Amino acid sequence: ALGAITDGNGNSTNISGLSLVVTGSAGFGTAANAIETTIGSLAAVGGVGGVFVENTGALDVTTVGGVTGIETTGGVSLTATDIDLFEQIDDGAGGRAASASLVATTGGVHDEFAGTDIFATLIFLSGATGVGVTGGSGAVNIDGTNVEGFGGIGGFLIDTDFAVATTLTIGGVSAASTGISSTTGTINIDNDNGAITVSEAVTASGGTIVMRAASPIDVNANVVASGAITLTADESAGADNITVTATVASTTAGVTLDAGDNIALNAGGLVSANTSVTLLAGITADSGDGGSITDGNGATNNIAAASLSATATGGIDIDVQIDTLTLASLTDGATAGTIDINDNGGDLSVVSVTTTAAADEVILTATGALRDGNGAASNV
């Protein structure tokens, strides 16, 4: 069709069949009124108007009648019981559609494609049994600036495929949705060519959270899981920092922040764990620029946990509420630094505090007593 193809029968099914191929230069359905289908496979060219489909049953995005995947510079909205991506969604030239919303109401959203699954500026993915988890080859591969979604009982796994370094922002997709969440399973967000900015909450109410960026990571909204949380800002030639201005909390396990350079625990930032908090600044695969752990919120606690292990090359300055200081360590023997840990939780059991430069300084303060946590071995 040279013009738009629109829904003319309300909520009744418009098209039934095994597969459907569509070309509509002005669009197929609209955001306000999708085309209702009962099909198994879809390929579509939506032009500037986009592709909007509500399908009864599972839906494969594939090649049909010589058309491959979904091509549009407008928006894409697919709703089906289960969605398999055998071909990609893009603008027809390897660029981004304006937006892409994929909702699997009883199943999942699955990666079945060898390359990037979705090119779209704004991306929303939702699967009752997971996104990029079950029935496919792994994480859904995306190229977009903003992402939100729901991983249901399976989890939420995405990898970015950016040709140039790009910040992936969690949030900002739609006023109708907020951040990324799942009921069980892992939320795994991997940007191997750019930063991650958490602008809206990431919540794994019954699972774990893993985020990795080619640096940095800015946590401006809460990151909460029942299981373990690991945030990694990989070492590079740039600023490989983790900056926390919201809550990062595990309700039953531990939290690890691993920054190629610095960890900044700023105003509004709290790292909380039921068990242990591990902080690594400039330690993993350091390129020589080192890293420090800094307090940016005055006397307010930065850490709340049963125990803390903190290792840096430059310095450690934090306020905590912990029972045990498992390890506080400075590893740069060539440069003097300071370990300054103030515990507001009463007695503090000290297991090991180590430094490598002769001019390093150690300051340990507790509202209660400082106690020996390792028997006859040296504490400091």
C-alpha positions as CSV (number, residue, x, y, z in Angstrom):
1,A,0.0,0.0,0.0
2,L,1.2,3.5,-0.8
3,G,-0.6,5.1,2.1
4,A,-1.4,3.9,5.7
5,I,-3.1,0.7,6.6
6,T,-5.4,1.3,9.6
7,D,-7.8,-0.7,11.8
8,G,-11.4,-0.2,10.6
9,N,-13.2,-2.7,12.9
10,G,-12.4,-1.7,16.5
11,N,-11.1,-4.6,18.6
12,S,-12.0,-7.4,16.2
13,T,-9.4,-9.4,14.3
14,N,-8.4,-7.7,11.1
15,I,-6.1,-10.4,9.6
16,S,-5.8,-14.2,10.1
17,G,-3.3,-16.5,8.5
18,L,0.0,-18.3,8.9
19,S,2.2,-15.4,7.9
20,L,1.9,-11.7,7.0
21,V,4.0,-9.4,4.9
22,V,3.2,-5.7,4.9
23,T,4.4,-2.7,3.0
24,G,2.8,0.6,4.0
25,S,4.8,3.8,3.4
26,A,2.6,5.7,5.9
27,G,2.3,2.9,8.4
28,F,0.6,-0.2,9.6
29,G,-1.8,0.6,12.4
30,T,-1.3,3.4,14.8
31,A,-0.1,3.8,18.4
32,A,-3.7,4.5,19.4
33,N,-5.2,1.7,17.4
34,A,-3.1,-1.3,16.5
35,I,-4.0,-3.9,13.8
36,E,-5.4,-7.1,15.4
37,T,-4.0,-10.2,13.9
38,T,-4.0,-14.0,14.3
39,I,-0.7,-15.0,12.5
40,G,2.5,-16.9,13.2
41,S,5.0,-14.8,11.3
42,L,5.4,-11.1,10.4
43,A,7.6,-9.0,8.2
44,A,6.7,-5.4,7.5
45,V,7.8,-2.1,6.0
46,G,6.1,0.6,8.0
47,G,7.6,3.7,6.4
48,V,7.3,6.9,8.5
49,G,4.2,5.7,10.2
50,G,5.4,2.6,12.1
51,V,4.1,-0.9,12.7
52,F,1.6,-1.5,15.4
53,V,0.3,-5.1,15.9
54,E,-1.7,-6.9,18.6
55,N,-1.5,-10.6,17.8
56,T,-3.4,-13.6,19.2
57,G,-0.8,-16.3,19.8
58,A,2.9,-16.4,19.4
59,L,4.7,-14.2,16.8
60,D,7.9,-14.6,14.9
61,V,9.6,-11.5,13.4
62,T,11.2,-13.1,10.3
63,T,11.4,-13.0,6.5
64,V,8.1,-13.3,4.6
65,G,7.6,-12.7,0.9
66,G,11.0,-11.1,0.4
67,V,10.6,-8.6,3.2
68,T,13.1,-9.2,6.1
69,G,12.2,-8.2,9.6
70,I,10.5,-4.9,10.4
71,E,11.6,-1.7,8.7
72,T,10.3,1.8,9.8
73,T,11.5,5.2,10.8
74,G,8.5,5.5,13.1
75,G,7.5,3.4,16.1
76,V,7.1,-0.3,16.5
77,S,4.7,-2.0,18.9
78,L,4.2,-5.7,19.0
79,T,2.0,-7.5,21.5
80,A,1.7,-11.3,21.4
81,T,1.8,-14.3,23.7
82,D,5.4,-15.0,22.8
83,I,7.8,-13.1,20.5
84,D,10.8,-14.6,18.7
85,L,13.2,-12.3,16.8
86,F,14.6,-14.2,13.9
87,E,15.3,-10.9,12.0
88,Q,16.0,-7.4,13.2
89,I,13.9,-4.3,13.7
90,D,15.4,-1.1,12.2
91,D,14.8,1.8,9.9
92,G,15.6,-0.2,6.8
93,A,19.1,1.0,6.5
94,G,20.7,-0.3,9.7
95,G,19.7,2.8,11.7
96,R,17.2,3.3,14.5
97,A,13.4,3.3,14.4
98,A,11.9,6.0,16.6
99,S,10.8,3.4,19.3
100,A,10.2,-0.2,19.8
101,S,7.8,-1.8,22.3
102,L,7.7,-5.6,22.4
103,V,5.3,-7.3,24.9
104,A,5.0,-11.0,25.4
105,T,1.9,-11.5,27.6
106,T,2.4,-15.1,28.6
107,G,5.8,-16.1,27.2
108,G,9.0,-14.3,26.6
109,V,10.9,-12.1,24.2
110,H,13.6,-14.2,22.6
111,D,16.8,-13.5,20.6
112,E,17.0,-15.8,17.6
113,F,19.1,-13.5,15.4
114,A,22.8,-13.6,14.9
115,G,23.2,-9.8,15.0
116,T,21.5,-6.8,16.6
117,D,17.9,-7.6,17.3
118,I,16.5,-4.1,17.7
119,F,17.7,-0.7,16.4
120,A,15.4,1.9,18.1
121,T,16.0,5.1,20.1
122,L,13.5,4.2,22.8
123,I,13.1,0.5,23.7
124,F,10.6,-1.2,26.0
125,L,10.7,-5.0,26.4
126,S,8.4,-7.1,28.5
127,G,8.1,-10.9,28.9
128,A,6.0,-12.8,31.4
129,T,8.6,-15.6,31.3
130,G,11.6,-13.3,30.6
131,V,13.4,-11.2,28.1
132,G,16.5,-12.8,26.5
133,V,16.3,-15.7,28.8
134,T,14.4,-18.7,27.6
135,G,13.8,-20.3,24.2
136,G,16.4,-18.2,22.4
137,S,20.2,-17.9,22.0
138,G,20.6,-15.5,24.9
139,A,20.4,-11.8,25.7
140,V,18.4,-9.5,23.4
141,N,20.9,-7.3,21.5
142,I,19.9,-3.7,21.2
143,D,21.1,-0.4,19.8
144,G,19.1,2.4,21.5
145,T,19.7,5.2,23.9
146,N,16.9,4.5,26.5
147,V,15.6,1.2,27.7
148,E,12.9,0.0,30.1
149,G,11.1,-3.3,30.7
150,F,9.8,-6.2,32.7
151,G,11.4,-9.6,33.0
152,G,8.6,-11.5,34.7
153,I,9.6,-14.8,36.3
154,G,12.6,-15.4,34.0
155,G,14.7,-12.3,34.2
156,F,15.8,-9.5,31.9
157,L,19.0,-9.9,29.8
158,I,20.2,-7.3,27.3
159,D,23.5,-6.5,25.5
160,T,24.2,-3.4,23.5
161,D,25.7,-3.4,20.0
162,F,26.9,0.2,19.7
163,A,29.2,1.1,16.8
164,V,30.4,4.1,18.6
165,A,30.5,4.8,22.4
166,T,27.0,5.5,23.6
167,T,25.4,6.0,27.0
168,L,22.6,3.6,27.7
169,T,20.0,5.2,30.0
170,I,17.7,3.1,32.0
171,G,14.5,5.1,32.0
172,G,13.0,7.9,29.9
173,V,11.1,5.6,27.5
174,S,7.5,6.2,28.5
175,A,5.5,7.8,31.2
176,A,3.5,4.6,31.4
177,S,6.5,2.5,32.5
178,T,9.3,2.9,35.1
179,G,12.8,1.5,34.8
180,I,13.5,-2.3,34.7
181,S,12.1,-4.9,37.0
182,S,11.6,-8.7,37.3
183,T,9.9,-10.9,39.8
184,T,12.5,-13.7,39.7
185,G,15.7,-14.4,37.7
186,T,18.6,-12.1,36.9
187,I,18.5,-8.6,35.5
188,N,21.7,-8.4,33.4
189,I,22.5,-5.2,31.5
190,D,25.7,-5.1,29.5
191,N,27.0,-2.0,27.6
192,D,30.5,-2.9,26.2
193,N,30.8,0.4,24.3
194,G,29.7,3.2,26.6
195,A,28.3,4.2,30.0
196,I,25.2,3.2,31.9
197,T,23.1,5.8,33.6
198,V,20.4,4.6,35.9
199,S,17.7,7.3,35.8
200,E,14.7,5.0,36.9
201,A,14.7,2.2,39.3
202,V,16.0,-1.3,38.6
203,T,14.3,-3.9,40.8
204,A,14.8,-7.7,41.0
205,S,12.3,-8.6,43.7
206,G,13.2,-12.3,43.6
207,G,16.6,-12.4,41.8
208,T,20.0,-10.8,41.2
209,I,21.3,-7.7,39.3
210,V,24.4,-7.5,37.2
211,M,25.4,-4.4,35.3
212,R,28.6,-3.9,33.3
213,A,29.6,-0.8,31.4
214,A,32.7,0.2,29.4
215,S,32.5,3.0,31.9
216,P,31.3,4.9,33.8
217,I,28.1,3.9,35.7
218,D,26.0,6.6,37.3
219,V,23.4,5.4,39.8
220,N,20.7,8.1,40.1
221,A,17.8,5.9,40.9
222,N,17.5,2.9,43.2
223,V,19.0,-0.5,42.3
224,V,17.4,-3.1,44.6
225,A,17.5,-6.9,44.5
226,S,16.7,-9.8,46.9
227,G,19.9,-11.5,45.6
228,A,23.4,-10.3,44.9
229,I,24.1,-7.1,43.1
230,T,27.3,-6.5,41.0
231,L,28.1,-3.2,39.2
232,T,31.3,-3.1,37.1
233,A,32.7,-0.1,35.4
234,D,35.5,-1.6,33.2
235,E,39.0,-0.1,33.1
236,S,39.6,2.0,30.0
237,A,41.5,5.2,29.1
238,G,38.5,7.3,30.2
239,A,36.9,8.0,33.6
240,D,35.9,4.5,34.8
241,N,33.9,5.7,37.8
242,I,30.9,4.4,39.7
243,T,28.9,7.3,41.2
244,V,26.1,6.5,43.6
245,T,23.4,9.1,44.4
246,A,20.6,6.7,45.2
247,T,20.2,3.4,47.1
248,V,22.0,0.2,45.9
249,A,20.6,-2.6,48.2
250,S,20.5,-6.4,48.4
251,T,17.9,-7.6,51.0
252,T,19.3,-11.1,51.4
253,A,22.8,-11.2,49.9
254,G,25.8,-8.9,49.1
255,V,26.7,-6.0,46.9
256,T,29.9,-5.5,44.9
257,L,31.0,-2.3,43.2
258,D,34.0,-2.7,41.0
259,A,35.3,0.5,39.3
260,G,38.2,0.8,37.0
261,D,38.9,4.2,38.7
262,N,36.9,5.8,41.5
263,I,33.8,5.0,43.5
264,A,32.0,8.2,44.7
265,L,29.3,7.7,47.3
266,N,27.6,11.1,47.0
267,A,24.6,12.8,48.6
268,G,21.6,10.5,48.6
269,G,23.8,7.5,48.0
270,L,23.7,4.4,50.2
271,V,25.1,0.9,49.5
272,S,23.2,-1.6,51.7
273,A,23.5,-5.4,52.0
274,N,22.2,-8.1,54.2
275,T,25.6,-9.7,54.2
276,S,28.7,-8.0,52.7
277,V,29.6,-5.0,50.7
278,T,32.7,-5.2,48.5
279,L,34.3,-2.0,47.0
280,L,37.1,-2.2,44.5
281,A,38.5,1.1,43.1
282,G,41.3,1.0,40.5
283,I,42.1,-2.6,41.3
284,T,40.7,-4.9,38.6
285,A,42.8,-4.6,35.4
286,D,44.0,-1.1,36.4
287,S,45.8,0.8,33.6
288,G,47.8,2.9,36.0
289,D,45.5,5.8,36.8
290,G,44.3,4.2,40.1
291,G,41.2,4.9,42.1
292,S,39.8,6.1,45.4
293,I,36.6,5.5,47.4
294,T,35.2,8.9,48.4
295,D,32.5,10.2,50.7
296,G,30.3,12.9,49.2
297,N,27.5,13.1,51.7
298,G,29.1,14.4,54.8
299,A,28.5,12.5,58.0
300,T,25.6,10.4,56.6
301,N,26.4,6.7,56.3
302,N,27.6,5.5,52.9
303,I,27.5,1.8,53.7
304,A,25.1,-0.4,55.8
305,A,26.0,-4.1,56.0
306,A,27.1,-6.9,58.2
307,S,30.6,-6.6,56.8
308,L,32.8,-4.5,54.5
309,S,35.7,-5.2,52.2
310,A,37.2,-2.0,50.6
311,T,40.3,-1.9,48.4
312,A,41.7,1.1,46.5
313,T,44.9,2.5,45.2
314,G,44.4,6.1,46.2
315,G,42.4,6.4,49.4
316,I,39.3,5.3,51.3
317,D,37.0,7.8,53.1
318,I,33.6,6.5,54.1
319,D,31.0,6.5,56.9
320,V,29.6,3.1,57.6
321,Q,27.2,1.1,59.8
322,I,28.8,-2.4,59.9
323,D,29.7,-5.1,62.4
324,T,32.9,-6.3,60.8
325,L,35.6,-4.6,58.7
326,T,36.9,-7.6,56.8
327,L,39.4,-5.7,54.7
328,A,40.5,-2.2,54.1
329,S,43.5,-2.0,51.8
330,L,45.5,0.6,49.9
331,T,47.7,-1.1,47.2
332,D,49.7,1.8,45.6
333,G,53.1,1.6,47.4
334,A,54.4,4.6,45.5
335,T,51.8,7.2,46.6
336,A,50.7,8.0,50.1
337,G,47.0,7.6,50.9
338,T,44.6,7.6,53.8
339,I,42.1,5.0,55.1
340,D,39.5,6.9,57.1
341,I,36.5,4.7,58.1
342,N,34.0,6.0,60.6
343,D,31.6,3.3,62.0
344,N,28.3,4.6,63.4
345,G,27.0,1.1,64.2
346,G,28.5,0.6,67.7
347,D,31.4,-1.9,68.1
348,L,33.6,-2.6,65.1
349,S,35.4,-5.9,64.7
350,V,38.6,-5.3,62.7
351,V,40.0,-8.2,60.7
352,S,42.6,-6.7,58.4
353,V,43.8,-3.2,57.4
354,T,46.8,-3.1,55.1
355,T,48.7,-0.4,53.3
356,T,51.8,-0.4,51.1
357,A,53.3,3.1,51.2
358,A,55.3,4.2,54.2
359,A,53.4,7.5,54.5
360,D,50.0,5.9,54.4
361,E,47.6,6.9,57.2
362,V,44.9,4.8,58.9
363,I,42.0,6.3,60.9
364,L,39.4,4.0,62.3
365,T,36.6,5.4,64.4
366,A,33.7,3.7,66.0
367,T,30.8,4.8,68.2
368,G,31.4,1.7,70.3
369,A,34.7,-0.3,70.8
370,L,37.2,-1.3,68.2
371,R,37.6,-5.1,68.6
372,D,40.0,-7.8,67.4
373,G,38.4,-9.7,64.6
374,N,41.1,-12.2,63.6
375,G,42.5,-13.9,66.7
376,A,46.3,-13.7,67.1
377,A,47.0,-12.3,63.6
378,S,47.8,-8.7,63.0
379,N,44.8,-6.4,62.5
380,V,46.6,-3.3,61.1
